[in-house]
Amino acid sequence: MDYQLLIAVFAGVTLLLFLILRLKIQAFLALLITCIVVGVIAGMDPLEILDSVKIGMGGTLGFVATVVGLGTLFGAILEHSGGAQKLADSMLKMFGIEKSPWAVMITGFFIAIPVFFDVAFIILIPMVYALQKETGKSLLLYAIPLLAGLAITHTFIPPTPGPIAVADILGANLGYVIIFGFIAGLPAAIIAGPLLAKMLSKKMHIETTEDMVSSVEVPKNAPSAFTILLIIAIPIVLIVCNTVLNSPLFKEVKLPEWLLYGANLLGHPFVALIIANIVAWYALGIRKGFTKDQLLKISTKSLYPAGVIILLTGAGGAFKEILINTGAGKMIAESLCSDFFPPVIFGFIVAAIVRVLQGSATVAMITAAGITSPLLGLSETSDAQLAVLVIAVASGATIFSHVNDSGFWLVKQYLGLTEKQTFQSWTVMTTVIALVGLVVSTVLWYVV
């Protein structure tokens, strides 16, 4: 074993956590500094270090920046049209008060596919307040299912930034990621949502206070729930159809050239999201009375927070490239790879450690993907297994949200909880999601 490379990796990860946790340096800058330090300690040539950073950034952003940007535009129009609230109201009418925890879980599950977690939470939390006021039951009975649905699809299912970034770093097919994201996400949402909420609400009775009530209102001409679901489904269906038609299932079938051409074009994430954006722009914008100037303002404003995510993801790609070019990643992979310690477990553990230490699920996912990536060259890994690995890494990055995670404080504030109550509810929920995701991912790893 080359101890210089081992020292380089250990020093790099330690430095990364020190810069983010202790010095509060922005993760984008911290990752770039770490790349250079790891390269220097590993004995790389200065130009080789900087070329690795450039190639890693460019190779990652070519795909991720486009998808995250398009996904952000899509979510912004959905948010401002009032579609999210309308979908929530329709789900409640369909399920009724008794089964309302399931309704809010399903609503959160679908809304968080195109809309960022915190935005979707703020949009939908008035629905939870209203349910608690009407039934008199604990606020957690409705809030936990909503949070579970939001957290799972935000972490497991593209086009949200986390799974997009990990899929790109690991070279996974997005169609498979979507399929396995649903397979792992649904049981996680059920267990960490309505079932866990029922237990927690018996132990903690939380009521909605007057200062928690939001003034968010549904526009009178908001689109129907069916319209919202149909538009959300457009990119997902196109991407999954492309994946299925190009999978081994149709390997022996002679499909028409025009069908494959259309599937490859329309089912690419770029085109699928462009189509979804055009449909949303017209159906949720122009037809609902928005002016072109209003839509332009909404779209432009939505891209500001996406810039941070895009740059952070690019830095994560640079970190992966440094680990590959130093040979450190391969060395660690060879020493840890065995039948008892497969990549799916390794990726989960690395993501979980980084998540607990520094809080950000996105940083945890990107770091774990970079460190896990060299494992993939040691044995034959199918496209389906690569997608399963994305879900395992995402699961690890979800675990044990606590005081160093902004989501912890967002939930505490909006639900009116103490720190202890937030640990007993939100933190437990994120851990349950992670563990269920790990179990499902491990089973899928050996099945697919």
URGI-V803466 format. One record per helix or strand of 2 or more residues. SS is the DSSP state (hx for helix, st for strand). FROM is the first residue (numbers start at 1). TO is the last residue. If there is no record, write none. Layout:
# URGI-V803466
SS&FROM&TO / SS&FROM&TO
This chain:
# URGI-V803466
hx&3&22 / hx&27&41 / hx&46&80 / hx&83&95 / hx&100&114 / hx&117&135 / hx&140&156 / hx&161&170 / hx&174&203 / hx&210&212 / hx&225&245 / hx&248&250 / hx&257&266 / hx&269&288 / hx&292&326 / hx&328&336 / hx&343&358 / hx&361&377 / hx&383&396 / hx&406&415 / hx&419&447
